[in-house]
Each structure stands twice: as C-alpha cells, then as structure tokens.
C-alpha cells in the first residue's frame, strides 16, 4: 500500500502520531488491495473551507473531506490485468484546527480526534456514508470498531 501523508499544516503536531500505520490498518481491515494508493493532507481552515465550498457547496471549514478516485465500485479484475496495477482509492483532507476545537466539544485528545477523522475519511473512500440515518449507524459502528481494535493492538 502506498500511503502518502502531506503535512502541509501543523507538521510538528502531527508527525509524532502513527498515522501511516493507522491508515494501513484501516485499509487492511477494509480488505483494500495491496496496490492501493491513498493520500492524506493536513491543511488550514481556509483551505478546507475553500474545498468545502467548491465541492460540497457549504460555507466554512469542516473537519474532514474525502475525494474518491477508483473507489468501492472499481473493476478490480481489470486492474489485475494491468502491467503496473494501481488502485487509487482517493484523497482525505483534514483540518487540524477544527480537530482541536472538537477536542473541547467531545472531551477527546488531539490524537484521538485526528485518528477519528483519519478513520472517518478513509471509510468514506471505502464506500461508507452517513447521509441517511441507517448509513450513519453502520459507519459510526465501523469507526468505533476500528478505533477500539487499533487502541488494543
């Protein structure tokens, strides 16, 4: 798996966390192919607000955005026939400053909040959603399962 983490913002606060390992753990738990590529970027509130407006038509910053590439419905059989198979799952964008605000709201640590946002964003790339209430229940349950297992590793 190729996991690229771009510390465009607050690198000194984030690089001490095992984010590569967490991303690999999530993708493995979701049975993503070993040829999977994903990127995670940490950005300012201004950058995520621009992306939120452009792609979701919502104003202001949000905590995490996911941009699917090949996604859950990709034809993996065709990929395996390629000479250099790559499964580009997508990109996750996280706003550390929003995560910091949420630590106060949810009584979590910064690492717990960043980990939750990482798992949440990656699960979106794996086909989970929370638009409908029943989808939200499934996604939140999966997030909790992964984070609990991750904490016990």
N, C-alpha and C positions, 0 to 999 in steps of 0.2 A: 504494500500500500504506500502510496505517495501522499503524505500529508504535509502541506505547506502552511506554516503559520507566519503571518505577516504582522509583526509588532510595529504597526505604523504609529501607534499611540500608547503611551504608558508602558513601554517595554520593560522598564526596571521593576514595575509592579507585577508583571505577568509572566516573565520568562522563568521565574522560580517555580511556577506550578507545572506539574507533569501533563501539559496539555496535549503534546504529541501522543503520549501513552493513552490518555483518556479518549482522544479521537479514534485511535486504533482500536481501543476496547469497544467503543460504541459500534463502529463499523463491523467488527468481528462478531459482536453479539447479534447484529442485524444480518449476518451472513452475506455481507457485500463481497464481491470478488476480490481476489488478491491484487488484481490490476487496477483497483480503484484509486482515483486521484481526487483529492478534495483540498480546498484552501479555506483557511480561517483568517480573517483580518480583524484587527482591533483598531477602531477609528474614533475620532472625536464625535461629539454630539452633533456638530454642524454637518459633518459628512454623512452620518446616518440619517439625519433629518432630510438632507437632500435626496438620498436614496429612497427614503420612506415616501416623500412627496412624489418623486418621479415614477416609482414602480407600484406604490400602493395608493396613491392619491390621498395620503394622510399627512397632516402637518405636524411638525415637531419630531423630536427624536424618539426612537423606540429602542428597546434593549437588544434585540437580535433580528436579523433578516437572513433569509435563505434564498439562494438563487440556484435552482435546479438546472443541471445540464442534461446528462444522459438519463438520469432519474430511474424511478422504480419500474417504469414501463419499457425500458430499453430492451432491444433484442440482443440478449447475451449470446445466443447461438451465433449470430452474425459476427459479434465481436470476437469470438474464439477463432473464427476463420481468418481474421486479420493477421498480417505478418507481425505486427507490433501492437497487440491488443491493449487498449487503454479504456477504462471505464471512468469517464469524467463525471463524477457524481454531482459536483457543483461547488458553490461558494457560500460560506457563512460569514456574516459581518456582525460584529459585536461592539457595543458601545460601553466601555468600562465605566464611564462616568454615570451612566444610567444604572449599571450594576451596583455602583457604590451607593446611589440613592436607594436602591431596592434593599440593600443590606439593613438599612434602618427600618424600612417598612415591614420587612419579613423576618427581622431579627436573625439574619444569617451573617456569615463571614463573607469577605470579598471572594475568597477562593470558592466557597460553596456556591455563590451566586454566579461566578464566571463558569464554574463546572456545569451548573444547571443550564445556563444559556448555551454552552457548547453542546450539551446533550440535546437540548431542545432544537437547536438549529440543525444538527446532524440528523435527527429523527425526521424533520421536515424533508430533508434531502432523500431520506429512505422511504418516503411516501406517507408519513403520518401527517395529520392535520387536526385542527381544532375549531373549524368553522361551525360545525354542528355540535350540539351538546354531547351526543353519543361518541363522536370522534374525539372530543376533548377528554372524555373519561378514559378512553383507550390510550391516548397519547400521554396523559398525565400519569397513568398507571405504569406505562412503559418507562417513562422518565424516572419514576421513583424506583422501579426495579433495577434499572441500570445503575443509578446513583448509589443505591444500597449495596449492590454487588461490588461496585467499584470501591466503596469505602471499606469493604471487608477483604479486599484482595491481599 
